[in-house]
Amino acid sequence: MTSMTFLSFNLPIVALLPFFGAIFAAWASKINRLASAWVAALVTILALAFLAPSMALVFAGETLIQSWTWIPAIGLEFAFRLDGLALLFALLILVIGLLVILYARYYLSKKDSMGRFFAYLLMFMGSMLGIVLSENLIQMVVFWELTSLTSFLLISYWQHRQDARAGARMALVITGGGGLALLAGVLLLGYVVGSYNLTDVLAAGDLIRGHDLYLPILVLILLGVFTKSAQFPFHFWLPHAMAAPTPVSAYLHSATMVKAGIFLLARFFPVLSGTPEWTWLVGGAGLITFLLGAYFALFQNDIKGLLAYSTISHLGLITLLFGFGTQLAAVAAIFHIINHATFKASLFMVAGIIDHETGTRDMRRINGLFKYMPHTAILAMIAAAAMAGVPLLNGFLSKEMFFDQALTASNASVWAWAIPILVVLAAVFSVAYSLRFIHDVFFNGEPIDLPKTPHEPPRFMKIPVDLLVIICLAVGMIPMFTVAPILAVAVAGTLQTTPPEYSLAIWHGFNLPLLMSFVALLLGVLVYVMRKRLFAWHESGVAHWDARIIFNAVMGALGSFANKVTRSFDKGSLQNASVWVIATALLAGFIGFTSVSAPLFGDRVLMPVDGVSMLAIAILMVASVLTVAWHRKRLISLVMLGVVGLIISLMFVKFSAPDLALTQLSVEIVTVILLLLALYFLPQTTPKETCDLRVSRDIVIALLSGVGVTLLTMAVLTRDFSPISEYFLLNSVPGGGGTNVVNVILVDFRGTDTLGEIAVLALAGLGIFAMLQGMKLHAPERDTGGRLWNADLHPEIMQTLTRLLLPLMIMIAIYIFLRGHNLPGGGFIAGLIAAVALIVQYLSNGIAWTNDRLKFDMHWVIGFGLLIATGTGLVAMGLGYPFMTTAFTYLNWPVVGKFEVASAIAFDLGVFLVVVGATVMSLVELGKLSNESHQAPTQSKPQPKPQPKSQRKLEQEAN
Amino acid sequence: MEWLISLAIGVLTASGVYLTLRARTFPVVLGLTLLAYAVNIFLFAMGRLTVGLPAVIDKTAEAAQYSDPLPQALVLTAIVIAFGMTAFLIVLALKARGELGNDHVDGLDEAPHNNASKEAK
């Protein structure tokens, strides 16, 4: 029973554990350099432990699916899946990952940050596990893109190296771009099938292949596959990714990153294969890549370059096998995935050891290493022989299957007879480059001019290679007892049916595939013997082909085009940008107005105009225009702005919005004080504008905006409407327990919105605090008229009066707060009133005096406010209701009488505290700035010191 | 009355837009404040204009009518957020002046008369 419940949630843990482990690995490096490696290894073992219990189920032929609702409205699930194919890949990722971690612990030097390396590696591991374990396709694409991002970090691990950065960027551009195509393909697939779940997609093969969208789906998904798995013509990023540390190459280019594309081919094999399009596209790309990779591998002088092109070639081989489209070809492909992962990981590790011990990777200098490191040499020779397809090694078995399939495919059409020949040709080159790897590095004379004298690496650095080579041998000699079970379930998982009959025997008698193997071996040796002439021929021509030139040209052109577009809009001027925004809005509005055939105005009965309203609004309009007209005299302009704000609050009174009137009134006071405080530090006047053309253009834009908005408002106001507020009005008392509907909406119906809004306010307050930290501005002593700013710093009458006012104002704030649920008021308004009460104290008594008496730190007030507001919502969640559900009851207070207590009042208290905190903090911090800026003159001697040059400049500008 | 309100919103918008396009930080902040007023009244007016019908449920009144509470709730938070934004912007303007030595929105002091006055001194 317990195991059953465990099997309902273990898969996401397997995939997500490495991400959490990454945090620990990064942190552990602070304790000890090697601790990160231990953490990474432990996390990997733990993930294996979580995976292990579900293996029995898969070997019994079942598919494990674990899902949770994600966005049910569009049919999205957070879903994981484990079948044979997923299990094979998960094991490859984790086991080879573990070996790579052990290897990397010895490979990285003291200068390299262990924490960063293992954190990246674990994140990459988690992304890979996410791809192979995903049941939901969208989720799989997310993990797919995560592998692109994390591999970017891994490849560019040595950030100081230009080639590492360039290689990483190229890999990211190619694989990330392919990921976008994949996303589009998956979306189309989901559209066709009607579900993003793999189970549904895999069951809909006939539907997909018969659909009109089949070709677009196929092409888009293949773009994702080919870019990731370095298939022609996207193969060129892989050799450049060799700038990564060798453990990364061993991991990314043997078992993981590049195999993700292959995984996808296998995953979609049952639904997309079996059509001529599939055969041509997949088979064609595979064949070209197979040949191209094998050819170029022979001519690389860098050991890792040779392995990189060999990886490309083997990926091409696997792709070609899938391209054949038969079930037996798929068996061979899966088998070769396993074999390639083992021998290529070990070969990369050997390359790393050689680099580590000799200080170079250039095969023209590394020669005759056999006598310096015989153990490593034997390991490398076995692995390279497996790569070449020598009998009794794993590579031989899958290559035999491959030759057999190539022969079968040759019957398909008139031209297909070429396939076996081309395949043998590629195999010849494979043998030749494997031979070069062995002969050049370990024999062929003496090493030339090495930076270090080579010797065997530390014992434990070789253990991962030992293990991998033992697997190569074991699979090659006794496949039935080693690889057969996992291969069988993986094949079943890939084909989604009973696997076909196939034989893993080492000896099938004298047949055509065996002959092809021997031909390839013999010719391969011959090619290697004749390599001098071949090299010369290659150097004279083909060697200079480099796709990177095209890539760089395309990227460069793209960059300069984007720059040109940006520069034509953004000239580094805010005014210019604002004009663009406003003019675009105007244009959009104009198109909107003109494209509607209905009359501009409706026929709703208008409200009669009364004299008072007319006068008030006339004042508003005049004040608004004067704010503009006098904007160069800033103080007067600000006074006019205050008039506008006050009239607006009167308008709210008139039109049945008492809450808004109270809010507007208190905000207006705070805003004007704030702007006054700021204006003190800014020039008191605005210089006259030099460009008349700009002024007239802006006037036109402004007038057009005004006319547009007026017409728009009128068009709405002259029409009837059916508000959605009926619900709020009906449910305010029974559902929210308050009669003031506006307040109930704020703290109850739309509480989560309000929470977001106070969070914004809190952030604004904290942002202001942060910006003002350590800022010193020049504080002018006299205004533009030559009068002293501080003739009487704290007038006594004002002090006395405001001190009397404080308790009164606080009481009003409390009253407004408490009644807010039922009558106009609430947390916002009460908060503003309390803030005004406090600010008035600061203004009249000075900051020092008030701070001595008011010992609240406004950071805490803001923090507590947010905490209380969020906490109220979470309590509801804890009790099993949705976030922000409220409850209320009635209490009988002694004097007050029946009083309603709603949980919403706690939320409102949070709002109150945030508003008080943020408002007071903004203003007091600004006030402090003025205090601090004045410190210098008050502390200095009567003789004024010569001011620094910059300050003098400021003052001149202010005058 | 509707015409009056629409006109008021239009005038506020025009004033706000003109000031927003100015070259110095302080007028831009004032302009944005005016634009915020215009937007707030516009939003508020979407619930149509009603006189003497605040959205406070009155249980004694039969078939009571109320103004639309939803735009009011939206505008209430909008007013407070607009204040937060104004405060942030003006402090940003101060910071810019502190760092750049002038109050031009692009940080470039291109006004020629300043240079002239310096030379005069």
Interface residues (C-beta under 8 A of the other chain):
Chain A: G572 S573 L574 Q575 S578 V579 I582 L606 M607 P608 V609 D610 S613 M614 I617 L620 M621 S624 V625 T627 V628 H631 R634 S637 L638 L641 V644 G645 I648 M651 F652 K654 F655 S656 A657 P658 D659 L660 T663 Q664 V667 V670 T671 L674 L675 A678 L679 F681 L682 P683 T686 P687 K688 E689 T690 D698 I699 I701 A702 L703 S705 G706 V707 V709 T710 L711 T713 M714 V716 L717 T718 F721 P723 I724 S725 F728 L729 S732 V733 T739 N740 V741 V742 I745 L746 R750 D753 T754 E757 V760 L761 A764 G765 G767 I768 M771 L772 M775 K776 L777 N822 L823 P824 F828 L832 V915 A918 T919 S922 L926 L929 S950 K953 L954 Q956 E957
Chain B: M1 E2 W3 L4 I5 S6 L7 A8 I9 G10 V11 L12 T13 A14 S15 V17 Y18 L19 T20 L21 R22 A23 R24 T25 F26 P27 V28 V29 L30 T33 L34 Y37 A38 N40 I41 F42 F44 A45 M46 G47 R48 L49 T50 V51 G52 L53 P54 A55 V56 I57 D58 K59 Y66 S67 D68 P69 L70 Q72 A73 V75 L76 T77 I79 V80 I81 A82 F83 G84 M85 T86 A87 F88 I90 V91 L92 A93 L94 K95 R97 G98 G101 N102 D103 V105 D106 D109 A111 P112 H113 N114 S117 K118 K121
